[in-house]
Amino acid sequence: MSIVIIGGGPAGLMAAQRLAEAGHRVQLFEAQATVGRKFLVAGHGGFNLSNSDELAGFASRYGAEQPRFAELLSHFSPDDLRAWAADLGIETFVGTSGRIFPVAAHKPADLLRAWLGRLRALGVEIFTRHRWLGFAGAAGLRLRDENSGPGTGREFVIKPTATVLALGGASWAKTGSDGAWVPLVQEIGVPVVPFAPANCGAEIAWSEFFREKVGRVPLKNIALRVNDGPAVRGELLLTEYGVEGTPVYALTPAVRAALSAGGPAVLHLNLKPDLPPAALLQKLRQPRGKASFADFLKRTLHLAAPVPTLLRELRPDCANLNAEALAGLLTALPIPVSGLRPLDEAISTAGGISFSAVDEHLMLRQRPGTYVAGEMLDWEAPTGGYLLQGCFSTGAWVARGIAEGLG
Ligand SMILES: Cc1cc2nc3c(=O)[nH]c(=O)nc-3n(C[C@H](O)[C@H](O)[C@H](O)COP(=O)(O)OP(=O)(O)OC[C@H]3O[C@@H](n4cnc5c(N)ncnc54)[C@H](O)[C@@H]3O)c2cc1C
């Protein structure tokens, strides 16, 4: 009796570990030459494994799926994740932002290496360069050994006791998460919500002058909102194609909703979120004298380059505004969004297998014995550790469902 996991990302590897620990024979098939490629990519830009949010707040990050994630997170919580990492010899710490990171001495590759060592010790068999091609009858899985080259090789069918599909979303295709699995599950009638970019940059139609002059530069300590929505704090990155950064990523769902409703998606940038409105106004009422607009902003509000250029780009007459109008502009600078960056660039994807297609154990209703974990399910969450935690928690959850079902 063996359990088969398809996909060697964090969700699949966690399911494999939990099932092997419960005494099951586990075989994991991964299409790429190595497992955990996106996991390693996640490590390049900070590598937040999870977040120290209290559980109710944590679950609310999964939007419409909050109740389900509240249950998943209480089964495998951020504390469990930290204990799991510590058990692999990787200590973690909570950063000032609340994000949970491995301590500096540990690189993502160290964590993955230790994890794979543990899986080997538990007897998990990992077959890389093995691509899942679809279902075969009521109980089988079609696989191809691609060790001789992508798209070629011996095809075979296996009939596991239970299967976990953990094939990821549809961004960063070079890591293996290419979304090519969609027709394979649609074939048996599983509803899949179309993919859309999540946690990605927004495109702005900057002038050529602005693109050349400003390039890529951060704006620290700002607040950003979409239309009349709630504001998000953080650091904004101006780029040649638009804006990036944590607040933009957090607002992707709102931008996407506004754009798909055909309406305008306008970001409102507050450059001075910590200054009370009266204090801001008082500073702007100071006489400007002979100082240029840029010097005045720098002297009174410490707003240096590229802020004056940004203001002129979006409001050419900004230097001539009175104090009240300028205060309004500095606290709600409208930036019209023309689109979102392409799917493949996104940190994560919205869409995937609809939750209506799975039961409370994340088992496909159409195919008893086949479970789904990780980003291939239709959920989204902001950056800050919520993505990996969601993948780990769904991986642990399906392992529990299978172990209970077999037990
Ligand atoms: C730039 C970047 C930075 C990120 N930073 C963070 C971060 O700091 N914190 C955080 O929480 N999250 C972060 N993430 C997100 C996180 O990496 C993903 O959410 C997570 O890796 C998804 O895990 P998964 O197991 O669901 O899928 P994946 O990691 O995508 O794994 C799916 C696996 O399935 C394999 N596969 C696909 N199709 C087949 C097939 N037909 N047969 C066999 N195998 C197949 C793929 O090759 C892949 O190895 C980041 C992502 C990116 C791109």
The ligand as an SDF file (V2000), in Angstrom:
LIG
                    3D

 53 58  0  0  0  0  0  0  0  0999 V2000
    9.7400   35.3360   -6.0730 C   0  0  0  0  0  0  0  0  0  0  0  0
    8.9230   34.6070   -5.0490 C   0  0  0  0  0  0  0  0  0  0  0  0
    9.1170   34.8830   -3.6990 C   0  0  0  0  0  0  0  0  0  0  0  0
    8.3240   34.2500   -2.7380 C   0  0  0  0  0  0  0  0  0  0  0  0
    8.5410   34.5420   -1.4220 N   0  0  0  0  0  0  0  0  0  0  0  0
    7.7680   33.9720   -0.4860 C   0  0  0  0  0  0  0  0  0  0  0  0
    7.9940   34.2350    0.8950 C   0  0  0  0  0  0  0  0  0  0  0  0
    8.9740   34.8950    1.2700 O   0  0  0  0  0  0  0  0  0  0  0  0
    7.1150   33.7140    1.7870 N   0  0  0  0  0  0  0  0  0  0  0  0
    6.0650   32.9350    1.4130 C   0  0  0  0  0  0  0  0  0  0  0  0
    5.2760   32.5340    2.2690 O   0  0  0  0  0  0  0  0  0  0  0  0
    5.8910   32.5860    0.1240 N   0  0  0  0  0  0  0  0  0  0  0  0
    6.7040   33.0900   -0.8370 C   0  0  0  0  0  0  0  0  0  0  0  0
    6.5220   32.7500   -2.1460 N   0  0  0  0  0  0  0  0  0  0  0  0
    5.4300   31.8080   -2.5080 C   0  0  0  0  0  0  0  0  0  0  0  0
    5.7890   30.3280   -2.2870 C   0  0  0  0  0  0  0  0  0  0  0  0
    7.0600   30.0540   -2.8270 O   0  0  0  0  0  0  0  0  0  0  0  0
    4.7210   29.4480   -2.9490 C   0  0  0  0  0  0  0  0  0  0  0  0
    3.4490   29.8250   -2.4540 O   0  0  0  0  0  0  0  0  0  0  0  0
    4.9360   27.9780   -2.6780 C   0  0  0  0  0  0  0  0  0  0  0  0
    6.1780   27.5370   -3.2020 O   0  0  0  0  0  0  0  0  0  0  0  0
    3.8270   27.1270   -3.3060 C   0  0  0  0  0  0  0  0  0  0  0  0
    4.0180   25.8160   -2.8650 O   0  0  0  0  0  0  0  0  0  0  0  0
    3.3000   24.5750   -3.5340 P   0  0  0  0  0  0  0  0  0  0  0  0
    3.8930   23.3620   -2.8950 O   0  0  0  0  0  0  0  0  0  0  0  0
    1.8480   24.7380   -3.5390 O   0  0  0  0  0  0  0  0  0  0  0  0
    3.7390   24.6250   -5.0770 O   0  0  0  0  0  0  0  0  0  0  0  0
    5.1670   24.7660   -5.7660 P   0  0  0  0  0  0  0  0  0  0  0  0
    6.2040   25.2170   -4.8130 O   0  0  0  0  0  0  0  0  0  0  0  0
    4.9130   25.5760   -6.9630 O   0  0  0  0  0  0  0  0  0  0  0  0
    5.5020   23.2680   -6.1630 O   0  0  0  0  0  0  0  0  0  0  0  0
    4.7570   22.5520   -7.1260 C   0  0  0  0  0  0  0  0  0  0  0  0
    5.6510   21.4530   -7.7060 C   0  0  0  0  0  0  0  0  0  0  0  0
    4.8660   20.6200   -8.5730 O   0  0  0  0  0  0  0  0  0  0  0  0
    5.6830   20.2580   -9.6800 C   0  0  0  0  0  0  0  0  0  0  0  0
    4.8220   19.8630  -10.8030 N   0  0  0  0  0  0  0  0  0  0  0  0
    3.9900   20.6630  -11.5330 C   0  0  0  0  0  0  0  0  0  0  0  0
    3.3720   19.9480  -12.4840 N   0  0  0  0  0  0  0  0  0  0  0  0
    3.8130   18.6510  -12.3600 C   0  0  0  0  0  0  0  0  0  0  0  0
    3.5130   17.4290  -13.0410 C   0  0  0  0  0  0  0  0  0  0  0  0
    2.6300   17.3750  -14.0580 N   0  0  0  0  0  0  0  0  0  0  0  0
    4.1350   16.2850  -12.6380 N   0  0  0  0  0  0  0  0  0  0  0  0
    5.0140   16.3130  -11.5810 C   0  0  0  0  0  0  0  0  0  0  0  0
    5.3330   17.4390  -10.9060 N   0  0  0  0  0  0  0  0  0  0  0  0
    4.7340   18.5990  -11.2920 C   0  0  0  0  0  0  0  0  0  0  0  0
    6.4710   21.5200   -9.9540 C   0  0  0  0  0  0  0  0  0  0  0  0
    7.6290   21.2430  -10.7140 O   0  0  0  0  0  0  0  0  0  0  0  0
    6.7770   22.0200   -8.5500 C   0  0  0  0  0  0  0  0  0  0  0  0
    8.0080   21.5230   -8.0630 O   0  0  0  0  0  0  0  0  0  0  0  0
    7.3310   33.3150   -3.1320 C   0  0  0  0  0  0  0  0  0  0  0  0
    7.1700   33.0060   -4.4710 C   0  0  0  0  0  0  0  0  0  0  0  0
    7.9610   33.6290   -5.4270 C   0  0  0  0  0  0  0  0  0  0  0  0
    7.7740   33.2810   -6.8800 C   0  0  0  0  0  0  0  0  0  0  0  0
  1  2  1  0
  2  3  1  0
  2 52  2  0
  3  4  2  0
  4  5  1  0
  4 50  1  0
  5  6  2  0
  6  7  1  0
  6 13  1  0
  7  8  2  0
  7  9  1  0
  9 10  1  0
 10 11  2  0
 10 12  1  0
 12 13  2  0
 13 14  1  0
 14 15  1  0
 14 50  1  0
 15 16  1  0
 16 17  1  0
 16 18  1  0
 18 19  1  0
 18 20  1  0
 20 21  1  0
 20 22  1  0
 22 23  1  0
 23 24  1  0
 24 25  2  0
 24 26  1  0
 24 27  1  0
 27 28  1  0
 28 29  2  0
 28 30  1  0
 28 31  1  0
 31 32  1  0
 32 33  1  0
 33 34  1  0
 33 48  1  0
 34 35  1  0
 35 36  1  0
 35 46  1  0
 36 37  1  0
 36 45  1  0
 37 38  2  0
 38 39  1  0
 39 40  1  0
 39 45  2  0
 40 41  1  0
 40 42  2  0
 42 43  1  0
 43 44  2  0
 44 45  1  0
 46 47  1  0
 46 48  1  0
 48 49  1  0
 50 51  2  0
 51 52  1  0
 52 53  1  0
M  END
$$$$
